[in-house]
Amino acid sequence: MSRLMDRRQRRSRRRLRGVLIGAASLVVVALVVGGALVVTGVLHPAGGVLAAPTALPAPSFTSTPSPSSSPAPAPVASATVSPAPSPSPSPSPSPSPEPAAPPAPPAFDRSANSVDDPLSPWVVVNKLRPIQNGADYGPPDLVDLPGDIPNPNGYQLRADAASALVDMFHAAQAETGIQLVAQSGYRSYSVQVRAYDYYVNSLGVEGADLTSARPGFSEHQTGMAMDILDTVSGCSTDGRCFANTPAYTWLQQNAYRFGYVLRYPDGGTPVTGYEFEPWHWRWVGVPLATELHTTGIPTLEEYFGLPAAPGYAG
């Protein structure tokens, strides 16, 4: 009897163990299934079931270390290599500014000296412009020329004109070997009377008026005009002979440097009233002589805008 009871108790214990094992297995399965549902998003952790499962993100094949699962690698010491300094670009040369054009020279002042006063170096004397008080006028500063200047008739000039003439004669000799001659300078009113009468007697009034000034109308009376020849050509103060000499060529090219201008140029008779006189040179000062040379204006009348004087008024 007791054995029967033992067997029954053992069977009961085995059944109970089986039930407990089965229940435990069910619990384990339930937990596994529930966890999978939570992971896939089908089951909300709070117990609610989502309306529809969401698509799982595409798997990533790049291993991303978890900050909580693996320690950060220890820093590796490495030598710091400084980059080579790049060469500083040399500044491009800035273009040089264009040089400023030099200022234009001031216009020549044509009113700087009188063209009427016989003492002025710019006085214009012609057949329409007689010397003021000509019968009595004589320059106050006449001087003799030095002994080394050929002056066969002993003519004088005003001081400034004489000094410039001496320099010009010396320059001509130094530069070309030509010896110029002071043939005829200052003539007083009375001397001009005799000169004009000579030509009237030789050529008549009309002929004399083309080559000699009437008394009171002569530039020679100003003391600033000189008839110039040379020692070798044999030319005189007549005709065109002197125009064909090296001495005349040099004077044409250089007289302005000393303040002298050719007063009666070739072709100027309608303006000046006189035939071409290659020997007759008039001192006007370097500024005006240079101005006339530069501009190429051939006569004082044209430069100062004065009426042409081809003949006397009466």
Summary of the structure (lengths in Angstrom):
residues: 314
radius of gyration: 62.9
end to end distance: 197.9
largest distance: 207.8
contacts: 759
relative contact order: 0.10
helix: 38%
strand: 9%
